[in-house]
Amino acid sequence: MTEPLLTPEQVAERLQIPVARVRQMCRSHELPAIKLGESRRSIWRIDPADLDRWLKERKAA
């Protein structure tokens, strides 16, 4: 079974950065994320596997 998607708040806590920065990274496609909805107040979710892969890429660089 796959893990549930993470909220920006959960990712911010894990990365120890502000939630606003996580949302900015989602909007700019710097962080792999899934956009739910088409409004200005879109909901972002992050797949834990994508986050782990993204972190490993940053660590190796």
N, C-alpha and C positions, 0 to 999 in steps of 0.2 A: 504494500500500500504506500502511496506517496504522501509526503508530509503536506500539511495545509499551507496555503500561501501566507506570506508574512505581510503585515501592515508596515507602512513607513515608520510608525512608532516603534515597532519591534526591531526593525532594521537599525534605526537610530540608536536604540539602546544597545544593540549588539556591537555597533561600530563606535559607540560613544561619541556621536556627533549630533547636532541639532536636527530635529525632525524637518524643519524647513530646508535644510541642506539636502536631506534624502529626497524630498519632493522635487527640489531643483534638479538633482541628479537624474531622477526619473524623467522629468520633462525634457531634459537635454539629451536623453538617451545615453548618458554616461554610465548609468547603472541599468542593467537589464530589468525591465519591469513590464507589467501588464496593466494597461489602462482600461478601466471599466467605466463606461459612460462616455458621452460626448459633450457634456456641459463644461463650463469653466471650472466647476467644482468636481472634476473627475476623481474617481477613486483609484488609487494605485495599489497594486499588490506585487510582491516579489516572490518568485519561486526560490525556496531555500537552496536547491541544487544550483541555480543560476548565481545566487549570491556567493556560495562556496567557490564556484568556478571563477567568478569575478575576483574574489579575494586572492585566490591562488595565482591568478595572472598578475595581480598587482605585486604580490610578494616576490615573484620570480623576476620581475622587471628591475 
